[in-house]
Amino acid sequence: MPRLRGNNIREHFLALGQQTAEPYLSMAKEFVDAELPEMPVSWVLDRPGWTRYGRDGAIDQVEDLGDETIVSFDVEVLYKLSPYPVMATAVTPNAWYSWLSPTIFESPPIEALDPPQRWDRRPQLHQPHDLIPLFSGSTPRIAIGHNVGYDRARVLEEYDLERTSTRWLDTLSLHVATRGITSVQRPAWIKHRKNKREKLLRESELLSHVQELAEASGDLNLVQSVVEHSATIEGELESAQKTWEDVTSVNSLAEVAALHCGYAVDKTIRSRFADDQITHPSMLRPELHDLLTYCAHDVRITHDVYKKVLPLFLNNCPHPASFTGVLSMGNSFLPVNESWERYLQDAEMKYREMDEGVRKALRVTAEQLRKAGPIENDPWHSQLDWSPKSARWPDEESSLSAASTDAPALAAASSSGHNEDTQHNHTPSSDTPAWFAPLEQDPANLLTTASQRYLLPLLLRLSFKGYPVAYLADHYWCFKVPHDMIDDQVEAHGAPVELAPRDEHLESCLDTSAFFRISPDGAARKTKLVGPSIKKLVTSGELTSPYPELLSSLTRSDLAWLESQLLSCAEDLQSRGPQDDWGMQLDWTAQGSGKLSVSSSARSADPCVQPPQRTDCSFSQKRSPKLHRAQITARGRSGIGISPARPRGMARTLPRSTSQ
């Protein structure tokens, strides 16, 4: 047994913890009291790599952060184009630093390149593909950031098998350990924050109104009373007993800063990094100063938060081994070899294969149940809707009818205006996508009411606040937001909405994103993104498109003169394929493949009739469908039936004798 370092076991492990925590613990404590230099008024924007801005005003080009030992650090990424960084800023007690990707100063490719496979994570060569050189040498250093693992993944030396002496300290982790909340608490916290803000707003408006009346009447005593009453209310609110919602927050930097530092953080410019109109980093050149300033503000805010959360953590977890554990968890890595890409490809193919197998098995089960018909007194079959329903023939509605369950926006858009008397300009070929076939037959279908409501926003690739729009069956027009940016939208648009069974074509997006209604929280759903009703959104810059002039024209009531321009948009989207956020919502089934074609007389003489649960069957992997949908063969324990029950989900149905 080794000799004890101290008089007992407690002192022994304290000494071991102190040994493993140093010198990082002392460095971290010193940075709490560090005074940072002033942020640069202007940035060097004409060269890639690192630039140093010293306290004395000197500006130098450097390879990395040199002899700095502790730094507050943040990176920005055009994540829709590449996982690699486009810019970064850092601050130490000695200087500020900025870094720009070389790709910003390159020209975009002349011809559009084919998009990569879903499993292929490698960036295209014309997109950002450079890592950031942060430190060199083996000197112990600390890099601090909010969700710093995201920043660390973009630092060059962290991929060297010769481990560095740099340690990463995460302000998000320190916050979670002291003032964080669980996912179960999150809805209650969001509701509390919303109610609190609404209450303060109502009281402020009321006091302002009373004060105006008092000033209008000229009663100075009344004015003074109102001012004193306002101060009394503010004091009572501050002294009132705080609930757990008042001393916690969600994990975004803006909310953490509001809790610990007491000031609001403007994150609106961040949406620029998610803008679909940015197709190459060079398009950021006119805005580099504003974007670097935004990134630097995040670095300064991170340091402000750090000064609050590190003392809290050391107070809650005073043992030095706890601090060592935080550093160790932030310094892990997973080595892989060339087989990693093959694994990603094989995993994606296997997922698609198994997914299709499950869907096919469910379709077969549904068909078998339909042929068997309803069984008397069966506790499962009795929950299905067996009323007859006429089938919809493809040439009666449109070639998009096959997608009516998956994409309601597109089925309705193409179905209107088509009958046997229509004069077609073109005959679609057999490989024409189903959504494009009606437009190729007669471009006038672009101007129908249904097309304006469902199809045109996708053809123009509209984005709201920089995020792509999507049509949901129950919530109409919404926009898709990545998970790490959800907190910024909750206040204005409420909680994220749930997908309906008919929205299953969007379920793959839920792994990385959530959907919000375009309408403000509590307002009516947005049914159209065309016409005079969107003029305010277009003017404010909230609603954007790669076709800005055409979008401005769509704010008018008369769209007849735009037919050729809209058709060009449709042809452009057809050439892009189903890979992007708008194309994936369309039906790309080849025109004529597997389609049923019958004459008018045959349809009128003998319509096909099927139960609704067969014709409307929608197999959702992530949420319970309605009664007449995919819950067809579920069996409970001991042969007892189960059925959906609100609000508790699935309930067991018991015979009276059993329940007694």
C-alpha positions as CSV (number, residue, x, y, z in Angstrom):
1,M,0.0,0.0,0.0
2,P,1.3,3.5,-0.8
3,R,1.9,5.8,2.1
4,L,-0.9,8.2,3.0
5,R,-0.5,11.8,1.9
6,G,-1.8,13.3,5.2
7,N,-3.2,12.0,8.4
8,N,-6.2,10.1,7.1
9,I,-8.0,8.9,3.9
10,R,-9.8,12.2,3.5
11,E,-6.6,14.2,3.4
12,H,-5.0,11.6,1.2
13,F,-7.6,11.9,-1.6
14,L,-7.7,15.7,-1.2
15,A,-4.0,15.7,-1.9
16,L,-4.4,13.4,-4.9
17,G,-7.2,15.6,-6.2
18,Q,-5.1,18.7,-5.8
19,Q,-2.3,17.1,-7.6
20,T,-4.4,16.1,-10.6
21,A,-6.3,19.5,-10.7
22,E,-3.2,21.7,-10.8
23,P,-2.0,23.8,-12.5
24,Y,-5.4,24.2,-14.2
25,L,-7.4,24.9,-11.1
26,S,-5.2,27.9,-10.2
27,M,-5.2,29.2,-13.8
28,A,-9.0,28.9,-13.9
29,K,-9.4,30.9,-10.6
30,E,-7.1,33.6,-11.8
31,F,-9.1,34.1,-15.0
32,V,-12.2,34.8,-13.0
33,D,-10.6,38.1,-11.8
34,A,-8.9,38.9,-15.1
35,E,-9.6,42.2,-16.8
36,L,-10.1,41.7,-20.5
37,P,-8.9,44.3,-23.0
38,E,-11.4,46.4,-25.0
39,M,-12.9,44.8,-28.0
40,P,-11.4,46.0,-31.3
41,V,-13.4,48.7,-33.1
42,S,-12.5,47.3,-36.5
43,W,-11.3,43.9,-37.6
44,V,-8.8,42.8,-40.3
45,L,-11.0,41.5,-43.0
46,D,-8.7,41.0,-46.0
47,R,-6.7,37.9,-45.1
48,P,-7.3,34.4,-43.7
49,G,-5.9,33.0,-40.5
50,W,-5.3,34.5,-37.1
51,T,-4.9,38.2,-36.4
52,R,-3.8,39.6,-32.9
53,Y,-5.1,42.9,-31.5
54,G,-2.9,43.9,-28.6
55,R,-3.7,46.2,-25.7
56,D,-1.3,48.7,-27.1
57,G,-3.2,48.9,-30.4
58,A,-0.7,46.8,-32.3
59,I,-2.2,44.5,-35.0
60,D,-0.2,41.5,-36.1
61,Q,-0.7,38.4,-38.2
62,V,0.1,35.2,-36.2
63,E,0.0,31.5,-36.7
64,D,-1.8,30.7,-33.5
65,L,-2.4,32.1,-30.0
66,G,1.3,31.6,-29.2
67,D,2.2,31.8,-25.5
68,E,-1.3,32.5,-24.2
69,T,-2.3,30.1,-21.4
70,I,-6.0,30.7,-20.9
71,V,-8.6,31.9,-23.4
72,S,-12.3,32.5,-23.9
73,F,-13.1,31.1,-27.4
74,D,-15.9,30.8,-29.9
75,V,-16.3,29.6,-33.5
76,E,-19.0,30.1,-36.1
77,V,-20.0,27.6,-38.7
78,L,-22.1,27.6,-41.9
79,Y,-23.5,24.3,-40.7
80,K,-25.8,23.8,-43.7
81,L,-22.7,23.9,-46.0
82,S,-20.0,22.3,-44.0
83,P,-19.2,21.3,-40.4
84,Y,-15.9,23.2,-40.6
85,P,-15.6,26.7,-39.2
86,V,-15.7,30.0,-41.2
87,M,-14.6,32.3,-38.4
88,A,-13.6,32.4,-34.7
89,T,-12.7,34.9,-32.1
90,A,-10.8,34.6,-28.8
91,V,-9.8,36.9,-25.9
92,T,-7.1,36.6,-23.3
93,P,-6.0,39.0,-20.5
94,N,-3.4,40.2,-23.1
95,A,-5.2,40.6,-26.4
96,W,-8.1,39.9,-28.7
97,Y,-7.8,37.4,-31.7
98,S,-9.8,36.8,-34.9
99,W,-9.6,33.9,-37.4
100,L,-11.1,33.7,-40.9
101,S,-11.3,30.6,-43.0
102,P,-9.3,30.7,-46.3
103,T,-12.5,29.6,-48.1
104,I,-14.0,33.0,-47.5
105,F,-11.5,34.5,-49.9
106,E,-12.0,31.8,-52.7
107,S,-14.4,32.0,-55.5
108,P,-17.5,29.7,-55.7
109,P,-17.6,27.0,-58.3
110,I,-19.0,28.0,-61.7
111,E,-21.1,24.9,-62.1
112,A,-23.3,23.4,-59.4
113,L,-21.9,20.2,-58.0
114,D,-23.9,17.1,-57.1
115,P,-24.9,17.0,-53.4
116,P,-23.2,14.3,-51.3
117,Q,-24.9,11.2,-50.1
118,R,-26.7,11.4,-46.7
119,W,-24.0,9.3,-45.0
120,D,-21.1,11.2,-46.4
121,R,-20.0,13.8,-43.8
122,R,-17.0,15.0,-45.8
123,P,-17.3,18.7,-47.0
124,Q,-17.1,19.5,-50.6
125,L,-13.8,21.1,-51.6
126,H,-15.3,24.5,-52.4
127,Q,-16.9,24.6,-48.9
128,P,-15.0,25.3,-45.6
129,H,-12.6,22.4,-44.9
130,D,-9.9,24.0,-42.6
131,L,-9.4,23.4,-38.9
132,I,-8.3,26.2,-36.6
133,P,-4.7,26.0,-35.2
134,L,-5.2,27.2,-31.6
135,F,-2.0,26.4,-29.6
136,S,1.4,24.8,-30.2
137,G,3.7,23.2,-27.7
138,S,3.1,21.3,-24.5
139,T,2.4,24.1,-22.1
140,P,-0.7,23.6,-19.9
141,R,-3.5,25.7,-21.2
142,I,-7.2,26.2,-20.7
143,A,-9.8,27.1,-23.4
144,I,-13.2,28.2,-22.2
145,G,-16.4,28.3,-24.2
146,H,-20.2,27.7,-24.0
147,N,-20.8,24.2,-25.2
148,V,-17.1,24.1,-25.8
149,G,-17.1,20.6,-27.2
150,Y,-18.6,22.1,-30.4
151,D,-15.7,24.5,-30.6
152,R,-13.1,21.9,-29.7
153,A,-14.2,19.7,-32.6
154,R,-12.9,22.4,-35.0
155,V,-9.4,22.9,-33.5
156,L,-6.6,21.3,-35.4
157,E,-4.3,19.9,-32.7
158,E,-7.2,18.1,-31.0
159,Y,-7.0,15.5,-33.8
160,D,-3.3,14.7,-33.1
161,L,-2.8,11.3,-31.4
162,E,0.0,13.0,-29.5
163,R,-2.2,14.4,-26.8
164,T,-1.9,18.1,-26.0
165,S,-1.8,19.8,-22.6
166,T,-4.8,21.9,-23.4
167,R,-7.9,21.4,-21.3
168,W,-11.5,22.5,-22.2
169,L,-13.7,24.1,-19.6
170,D,-17.4,24.3,-20.5
171,T,-19.6,27.1,-19.0
172,L,-22.7,25.2,-20.1
173,S,-21.6,22.2,-18.0
174,L,-20.8,24.4,-15.0
175,H,-24.3,26.0,-15.3
176,V,-26.0,22.6,-15.6
177,A,-24.2,21.4,-12.5
178,T,-25.4,24.5,-10.4
179,R,-28.5,26.1,-12.0
180,G,-29.6,23.7,-14.8
181,I,-32.9,22.0,-15.3
182,T,-34.0,18.6,-16.7
183,S,-36.0,18.0,-19.8
184,V,-39.0,17.3,-17.7
185,Q,-38.8,20.7,-16.1
186,R,-38.3,22.6,-19.3
187,P,-42.0,23.0,-20.3
188,A,-42.9,24.4,-16.9
189,W,-39.9,26.8,-17.0
190,I,-40.9,28.1,-20.4
191,K,-44.5,28.6,-19.3
192,H,-43.4,30.4,-16.1
193,R,-41.1,32.7,-18.0
194,K,-43.8,33.6,-20.5
195,N,-46.4,34.3,-17.8
196,K,-43.9,36.4,-15.8
197,R,-43.1,38.6,-18.8
198,E,-46.7,39.0,-19.7
199,K,-47.5,40.1,-16.1
200,L,-44.7,42.6,-16.0
201,L,-45.8,44.0,-19.4
202,R,-49.4,44.4,-18.3
203,E,-48.4,46.2,-15.0
204,S,-46.0,48.5,-16.9
205,E,-48.6,49.4,-19.4
206,L,-51.2,50.1,-16.7
207,L,-48.8,52.3,-14.7
208,S,-47.8,54.2,-17.8
209,H,-51.5,54.9,-18.6
210,V,-52.2,56.1,-15.0
211,Q,-49.1,58.3,-15.1
212,E,-50.2,59.9,-18.4
213,L,-53.7,60.6,-16.9
214,A,-52.1,62.1,-13.8
215,E,-49.8,64.3,-15.9
216,A,-52.7,65.4,-18.1
217,S,-54.7,66.4,-15.1
218,G,-51.8,68.4,-13.7
219,D,-52.1,66.8,-10.3
220,L,-48.4,66.7,-9.1
221,N,-49.3,64.7,-5.9
222,L,-51.0,62.0,-8.0
223,V,-47.9,61.9,-10.3
224,Q,-45.6,61.5,-7.4
225,S,-47.9,58.7,-5.9
226,V,-47.8,56.8,-9.2
227,V,-44.0,57.0,-9.3
228,E,-43.7,55.8,-5.7
229,H,-46.2,53.0,-6.3
230,S,-44.2,51.8,-9.3
231,A,-41.0,51.7,-7.2
232,T,-42.9,49.8,-4.5
233,I,-44.1,47.2,-6.9
234,E,-40.5,46.7,-8.3
235,G,-39.2,46.3,-4.8
236,E,-41.9,43.8,-3.9
237,L,-41.2,41.7,-7.0
238,E,-37.5,41.6,-6.1
239,S,-38.1,40.7,-2.5
240,A,-40.8,38.1,-3.2
241,Q,-39.9,34.5,-2.5
242,K,-38.3,33.1,-5.6
243,T,-39.5,29.7,-7.1
244,W,-37.2,27.2,-8.7
245,E,-38.1,28.7,-12.1
246,D,-36.6,32.0,-11.1
247,V,-33.2,30.6,-10.1
248,T,-32.7,28.2,-13.1
249,S,-32.7,28.5,-16.9
250,V,-32.3,26.5,-20.1
251,N,-28.9,26.0,-21.5
252,S,-28.6,28.6,-24.3
253,L,-25.9,31.3,-23.8
254,A,-28.6,34.0,-24.0
255,E,-30.7,32.5,-21.2
256,V,-27.7,31.6,-19.0
257,A,-26.4,35.2,-19.3
258,A,-29.8,36.5,-18.4
259,L,-29.9,34.4,-15.3
260,H,-26.4,34.8,-14.0
261,C,-25.4,38.2,-15.4
262,G,-28.8,40.0,-15.5
263,Y,-28.7,41.3,-19.1
264,A,-30.3,40.4,-22.4
265,V,-28.4,39.1,-25.3
266,D,-29.3,39.8,-28.9
267,K,-28.8,36.7,-31.0
268,T,-30.7,37.7,-34.2
269,I,-27.7,38.0,-36.4
270,R,-26.9,34.3,-35.8
271,S,-29.6,33.4,-38.2
272,R,-27.3,34.6,-41.0
273,F,-25.2,31.5,-40.5
274,A,-28.3,29.4,-41.2
275,D,-29.5,31.4,-44.2
276,D,-30.2,29.1,-47.2
277,Q,-29.3,32.0,-49.5
278,I,-25.7,31.6,-48.5
279,T,-24.3,28.9,-50.8
280,H,-20.6,29.7,-50.5
281,P,-18.6,31.4,-47.7
282,S,-17.4,34.2,-50.0
283,M,-20.9,35.6,-49.8
284,L,-20.2,36.6,-46.2
285,R,-17.4,39.1,-47.2
286,P,-19.6,42.2,-47.1
287,E,-20.8,41.3,-43.6
288,L,-17.6,40.1,-42.0
289,H,-17.2,43.0,-39.6
290,D,-20.7,42.5,-38.2
291,L,-20.4,38.8,-38.0
292,L,-17.0,38.9,-36.3
293,T,-18.3,41.5,-33.8
294,Y,-21.2,39.2,-33.0
295,C,-18.8,36.3,-32.5
296,A,-16.6,38.5,-30.2
297,H,-19.7,39.6,-28.2
298,D,-20.3,35.9,-27.5
299,V,-16.7,35.5,-26.3
300,R,-17.1,38.4,-23.9
301,I,-20.5,37.1,-22.7
302,T,-19.0,33.7,-22.2
303,H,-16.3,35.2,-19.9
304,D,-19.0,37.1,-18.0
305,V,-20.9,33.9,-17.4
306,Y,-17.7,32.1,-16.5
307,K,-17.0,34.6,-13.8
308,K,-20.4,33.6,-12.2
309,V,-20.6,29.9,-12.7
310,L,-17.1,28.8,-11.8
311,P,-17.3,30.1,-8.2
312,L,-20.8,28.5,-8.0
313,F,-19.4,25.2,-9.1
314,L,-16.4,25.3,-6.8
315,N,-18.8,26.2,-3.9
316,N,-21.1,23.3,-4.7
317,C,-18.4,20.9,-5.5
318,P,-15.3,22.0,-3.5
319,H,-13.2,18.9,-3.9
320,P,-10.5,19.4,-6.5
321,A,-11.2,15.9,-7.9
322,S,-14.6,17.2,-9.1
323,F,-12.8,19.9,-11.1
324,T,-10.4,17.3,-12.5
325,G,-13.4,15.2,-13.6
326,V,-14.9,18.2,-15.5
327,L,-11.6,18.7,-17.4
328,S,-11.2,14.9,-18.1
329,M,-14.7,14.6,-19.6
330,G,-14.0,17.6,-21.8
331,N,-10.8,16.1,-23.2
332,S,-11.9,12.7,-24.6
333,F,-11.7,11.6,-28.2
334,L,-12.6,8.6,-30.4
335,P,-9.9,7.5,-32.9
336,V,-11.3,6.0,-36.1
337,N,-9.7,4.7,-39.3
338,E,-10.7,4.6,-43.0
339,S,-13.5,2.1,-42.2
340,W,-15.5,4.8,-40.4
341,E,-16.9,6.1,-43.7
342,R,-17.8,2.6,-44.8
343,Y,-19.6,2.1,-41.5
344,L,-21.6,5.3,-42.0
345,Q,-22.6,4.1,-45.5
346,D,-23.5,0.6,-44.3
347,A,-25.5,2.0,-41.3
348,E,-27.5,4.3,-43.6
349,M,-28.3,1.5,-46.1
350,K,-29.3,-0.9,-43.3
351,Y,-31.6,1.7,-41.8
352,R,-33.3,2.3,-45.1
353,E,-33.6,-1.4,-45.6
354,M,-35.1,-2.1,-42.2
355,D,-37.4,0.9,-42.4
356,E,-38.8,-0.3,-45.7
357,G,-39.2,-3.8,-44.3
358,V,-41.2,-2.5,-41.3
359,R,-43.5,-0.4,-43.6
360,K,-44.0,-3.3,-45.9
361,A,-44.9,-5.7,-43.1
362,L,-47.4,-3.1,-41.7
363,R,-49.0,-2.7,-45.1
364,V,-49.3,-6.4,-45.5
365,T,-50.9,-6.7,-42.1
366,A,-53.3,-3.9,-42.9
367,E,-54.3,-5.6,-46.1
368,Q,-54.9,-8.9,-44.4
369,L,-57.1,-7.3,-41.8
370,R,-59.1,-5.5,-44.5
371,K,-59.8,-8.7,-46.3
372,A,-60.8,-10.5,-43.1
373,G,-63.3,-7.8,-42.3
374,P,-64.5,-6.8,-38.9
375,I,-64.8,-9.5,-36.2
376,E,-67.6,-9.2,-33.8
377,N,-66.8,-8.4,-30.1
378,D,-63.1,-8.1,-31.0
379,P,-61.6,-5.5,-28.6
380,W,-59.0,-4.3,-31.2
381,H,-60.9,-4.5,-34.4
382,S,-63.8,-2.7,-32.9
383,Q,-61.7,0.4,-32.4
384,L,-61.2,0.8,-36.2
385,D,-63.4,2.8,-38.6
386,W,-64.9,0.2,-40.9
387,S,-67.3,2.6,-42.8
388,P,-66.8,2.3,-46.6
389,K,-64.8,4.9,-48.4
390,S,-64.5,5.5,-52.1
391,A,-60.9,5.2,-53.5
392,R,-59.4,8.2,-55.3
393,W,-58.3,7.4,-58.8
394,P,-55.0,9.0,-59.9
395,D,-56.3,10.7,-63.1
396,E,-59.3,12.0,-61.1
397,E,-57.2,14.1,-58.7
398,S,-53.6,14.3,-60.0
399,S,-50.4,12.3,-60.2
400,L,-49.7,13.6,-56.7
401,S,-52.5,11.6,-55.1
402,A,-50.1,8.9,-54.0
403,A,-48.5,11.6,-51.8
404,S,-51.7,12.9,-50.4
405,T,-51.1,11.2,-47.1
406,D,-47.4,12.1,-46.9
407,A,-47.5,15.7,-48.2
408,P,-51.0,17.3,-48.1
409,A,-49.6,20.5,-49.4
410,L,-48.5,19.0,-52.7
411,A,-51.5,16.7,-53.3
412,A,-53.9,19.6,-53.1
413,A,-51.7,21.9,-55.1
414,S,-51.5,19.7,-58.2
415,S,-55.0,18.3,-58.1
416,S,-56.9,21.5,-58.7
417,G,-57.8,22.5,-62.2
418,H,-57.4,19.1,-63.8
419,N,-60.2,17.3,-65.6
420,E,-60.7,15.5,-68.8
421,D,-61.4,18.7,-70.8
422,T,-58.1,20.4,-69.9
423,Q,-56.0,21.4,-72.9
424,H,-52.5,20.2,-72.1
425,N,-49.5,22.0,-73.5
426,H,-47.1,19.1,-73.0
427,T,-47.4,15.4,-72.3
428,P,-45.2,14.5,-69.4
429,S,-42.7,11.7,-69.9
430,S,-42.6,8.6,-67.8
431,D,-39.7,9.8,-65.7
432,T,-41.3,13.2,-64.9
433,P,-41.7,13.7,-61.1
434,A,-45.4,13.4,-60.0
435,W,-45.5,16.9,-58.6
436,F,-44.1,18.4,-61.8
437,A,-46.3,16.5,-64.3
438,P,-49.4,18.7,-63.9
439,L,-47.3,21.9,-64.3
440,E,-45.7,20.4,-67.4
441,Q,-49.1,19.6,-68.9
442,D,-50.4,23.1,-68.3
443,P,-48.4,25.8,-66.6
444,A,-51.6,27.6,-65.7
445,N,-52.0,25.2,-62.8
446,L,-49.3,27.2,-61.0
447,L,-51.9,30.0,-60.5
448,T,-54.7,27.9,-59.0
449,T,-55.8,28.6,-55.5
450,A,-54.4,25.3,-54.2
451,S,-51.0,25.9,-55.9
452,Q,-50.7,29.3,-54.4
453,R,-51.5,27.9,-51.0
454,Y,-49.4,24.8,-51.0
455,L,-46.9,24.6,-53.8
456,L,-45.5,28.1,-54.6
457,P,-43.7,28.6,-51.2
458,L,-41.7,25.4,-51.9
459,L,-41.0,26.4,-55.5
460,L,-39.6,29.7,-54.3
461,R,-37.6,27.9,-51.5
462,L,-39.0,30.3,-48.9
463,S,-37.3,30.8,-45.6
464,F,-38.6,32.5,-42.4
465,K,-36.0,34.2,-40.3
466,G,-33.4,32.2,-42.2
467,Y,-35.0,28.8,-41.6
468,P,-36.7,26.8,-44.4
469,V,-40.5,26.6,-44.4
470,A,-42.5,23.4,-44.2
471,Y,-46.2,22.6,-44.5
472,L,-47.7,20.6,-41.6
473,A,-51.1,19.0,-41.8
474,D,-52.4,20.4,-38.4
475,H,-50.4,23.6,-38.2
476,Y,-50.1,24.8,-41.8
477,W,-47.0,26.8,-42.7
478,C,-44.2,26.4,-40.2
479,F,-40.4,26.8,-40.2
480,K,-37.7,24.2,-39.3
481,V,-35.2,25.2,-36.6
482,P,-32.1,23.3,-35.5
483,H,-32.2,22.0,-31.9
484,D,-29.4,24.3,-30.7
485,M,-31.4,27.3,-31.8
486,I,-34.8,26.4,-30.4
487,D,-34.6,28.6,-27.4
488,D,-34.5,31.8,-29.5
489,Q,-37.9,31.0,-31.1
490,V,-39.9,29.9,-28.1
491,E,-40.8,33.4,-26.8
492,A,-42.2,34.6,-30.1
493,H,-43.7,31.4,-31.5
494,G,-44.4,29.3,-28.5
495,A,-43.4,25.7,-28.0
496,P,-42.4,23.5,-31.0
497,V,-45.3,21.9,-32.7
498,E,-45.9,18.1,-33.1
499,L,-46.1,16.4,-36.4
500,A,-49.3,14.7,-37.4
501,P,-49.4,11.2,-38.9
502,R,-49.7,12.7,-42.4
503,D,-46.4,14.5,-41.8
504,E,-44.3,11.4,-41.6
505,H,-42.2,12.5,-44.6
506,L,-40.8,15.1,-42.2
507,E,-40.1,12.8,-39.3
508,S,-36.4,12.3,-40.3
509,C,-35.9,16.0,-39.5
510,L,-36.9,15.5,-35.9
511,D,-33.4,14.1,-35.1
512,T,-31.8,17.5,-35.6
513,S,-34.6,20.0,-35.8
514,A,-38.0,21.1,-34.5
515,F,-40.9,22.9,-36.2
516,F,-42.5,26.2,-35.1
517,R,-45.6,28.0,-36.5
518,I,-44.8,31.1,-38.5
519,S,-47.6,32.9,-36.8
520,P,-46.8,34.5,-33.4
521,D,-47.7,32.5,-30.3
522,G,-51.5,32.5,-29.8
523,A,-52.2,33.8,-33.3
524,A,-54.1,32.0,-36.1
525,R,-52.2,29.5,-38.2
526,K,-50.6,30.8,-41.4
527,T,-52.5,29.2,-44.3
528,K,-50.8,31.1,-47.2
529,L,-47.4,32.5,-48.0
530,V,-48.5,34.3,-51.1
531,G,-50.5,37.5,-51.6
532,P,-50.9,40.8,-49.8
533,S,-50.9,39.1,-46.4
534,I,-47.2,38.4,-46.6
535,K,-46.2,41.9,-47.6
536,K,-45.2,42.9,-44.1
537,L,-43.0,39.7,-43.7
538,V,-41.3,40.4,-47.0
539,T,-40.7,44.1,-46.2
540,S,-39.2,43.3,-42.8
541,G,-36.9,40.7,-44.2
542,E,-38.3,37.8,-42.2
543,L,-39.6,36.0,-45.3
544,T,-36.8,35.5,-47.9
545,S,-36.2,33.6,-51.1
546,P,-33.4,33.0,-53.6
547,Y,-35.7,34.9,-56.0
548,P,-36.2,38.2,-54.1
549,E,-37.8,40.1,-57.0
550,L,-40.3,37.3,-57.7
551,L,-41.1,37.1,-54.0
552,S,-41.9,40.8,-53.9
553,S,-44.2,40.3,-56.9
554,L,-46.0,37.6,-55.1
555,T,-47.3,40.1,-52.5
556,R,-49.8,41.3,-55.1
557,S,-53.2,39.8,-55.7
558,D,-52.9,39.3,-59.5
559,L,-50.2,36.7,-60.3
560,A,-51.2,35.8,-63.9
561,W,-48.3,37.7,-65.4
562,L,-45.8,35.6,-63.3
563,E,-46.6,32.3,-64.8
564,S,-43.4,31.9,-66.9
565,Q,-41.2,33.0,-63.9
566,L,-42.9,30.5,-61.6
567,L,-42.5,27.7,-64.1
568,S,-38.8,28.5,-64.3
569,C,-38.6,28.1,-60.5
570,A,-40.4,24.8,-60.8
571,E,-37.9,23.6,-63.4
572,D,-35.0,24.8,-61.2
573,L,-36.3,22.9,-58.3
574,Q,-36.8,19.8,-60.4
575,S,-33.2,20.0,-61.5
576,R,-32.0,20.3,-57.9
577,G,-33.8,17.1,-56.9
578,P,-35.3,16.0,-53.5
579,Q,-32.2,16.5,-51.3
580,D,-32.9,20.0,-49.8
581,D,-35.5,21.0,-47.2
582,W,-38.1,22.1,-49.9
583,G,-37.6,19.3,-52.4
584,M,-38.1,16.6,-49.7
585,Q,-41.7,17.7,-49.2
586,L,-42.6,17.0,-52.9
587,D,-43.6,13.7,-54.5
588,W,-40.8,12.6,-56.7
589,T,-42.5,9.4,-57.9
590,A,-41.9,9.0,-61.6
591,Q,-45.0,9.9,-63.6
592,G,-46.8,6.7,-64.7
593,S,-44.8,4.3,-62.5
594,G,-47.3,2.1,-60.7
595,K,-50.2,4.5,-61.5
596,L,-53.6,3.1,-62.1
597,S,-55.4,4.3,-65.3
598,V,-59.0,3.6,-65.9
599,S,-61.7,5.2,-68.1
600,S,-64.4,7.5,-66.9
601,S,-67.1,4.9,-67.5
602,A,-65.3,2.3,-65.4
603,R,-64.9,4.7,-62.6
604,S,-68.5,5.7,-62.5
605,A,-69.8,2.2,-62.9
606,D,-67.8,0.4,-60.2
607,P,-66.0,2.6,-57.7
608,C,-63.6,0.9,-55.4
609,V,-64.7,0.9,-51.8
610,Q,-62.3,0.3,-48.8
611,P,-62.4,0.9,-45.1
612,P,-60.8,4.2,-44.1
613,Q,-58.1,2.6,-41.9
614,R,-56.9,0.8,-45.1
615,T,-57.0,3.8,-47.5
616,D,-55.7,6.3,-44.9
617,C,-53.1,4.0,-43.3
618,S,-50.1,6.1,-42.2
619,F,-47.4,4.3,-40.2
620,S,-45.7,6.7,-37.9
621,Q,-42.6,5.5,-36.0
622,K,-42.5,8.2,-33.4
623,R,-46.0,8.9,-32.1
624,S,-49.3,7.2,-31.6
625,P,-51.7,7.6,-34.5
626,K,-55.4,8.2,-34.4
627,L,-57.9,5.4,-33.8
628,H,-58.4,4.6,-37.4
629,R,-54.8,4.6,-38.3
630,A,-51.9,2.1,-37.8
631,Q,-52.7,0.6,-34.4
632,I,-54.2,-2.5,-36.0
633,T,-52.8,-5.6,-34.4
634,A,-51.7,-4.4,-30.9
635,R,-52.2,-7.0,-28.2
636,G,-52.0,-6.5,-24.5
637,R,-50.8,-8.8,-21.7
638,S,-52.9,-11.9,-21.0
639,G,-54.8,-11.4,-24.2
640,I,-56.5,-8.2,-22.9
641,G,-57.1,-5.5,-25.5
642,I,-55.4,-2.1,-25.4
643,S,-56.7,1.2,-26.9
644,P,-55.6,4.8,-27.0
645,A,-56.9,6.7,-24.0
646,R,-56.5,10.4,-23.2
647,P,-54.5,11.9,-21.5
648,R,-52.6,8.8,-20.4
649,G,-51.9,7.2,-23.8
650,M,-52.6,3.5,-24.2
651,A,-55.1,1.9,-21.8
652,R,-56.1,-1.8,-21.2
653,T,-59.7,-2.8,-21.8
654,L,-60.9,-5.3,-19.2
655,P,-64.1,-7.4,-19.1
656,R,-66.4,-6.5,-16.2
657,S,-65.8,-9.9,-14.5
658,T,-62.0,-9.4,-14.7
659,S,-62.1,-5.8,-13.3
660,Q,-64.3,-7.0,-10.4
